[in-house]
Amino acid sequence: MKRRCFLVYALAPDGVSAREANDLLNEYIADKRRGIIVFHDHFTGKPHGGVAVWDVRSAEEHALLEDPGLLAGWEVRVHPLTFALAATGFAAQMEFTVEQYGGKTMAELADEEEEDERFWWRRS
């Protein structure tokens, strides 16, 4: 198997609280046997769940992405990405998309950000 990034989309079943869904997704992505975790985020509101992107380098890692593990009973979908062939490719694709389709650079976006206590990445 050739190296590639995969997006995993996971929805918790009804009855799973937001806190439980967040904790389970965090445990799932913490398993380094699935590859290198590149990105993740959780959904607000219902349904609970989230997305994650992995840099997968072997058939064994890919097989574990297909195994829901802690997320058994969830709706889990695994999709290979076209341009993100490695973690660095995922970052490059993000920058390309912002520039080509958003008309801004990441630096410009950072300069334009308002002060907001929710913006954890701005804290020192």
Number of C-alpha atoms within 10 A of each C-alpha: 9 8 15 21 27 25 19 18 17 23 22 24 16 10 10 15 15 18 10 14 24 19 11 17 23 16 13 17 21 13 13 11 14 23 22 19 18 18 15 16 13 17 15 10 8 11 17 21 27 20 19 20 25 28 25 26 18 14 13 13 18 23 13 14 24 14 14 16 14 11 19 11 11 18 13 19 14 17 13 16 15 10 12 21 19 20 20 13 15 23 14 14 15 14 16 16 14 15 14 11 9 12 10 14 15 14 8 11 11 10 9 9 10 8 8 8 9 8 10 8 7 11 7 4
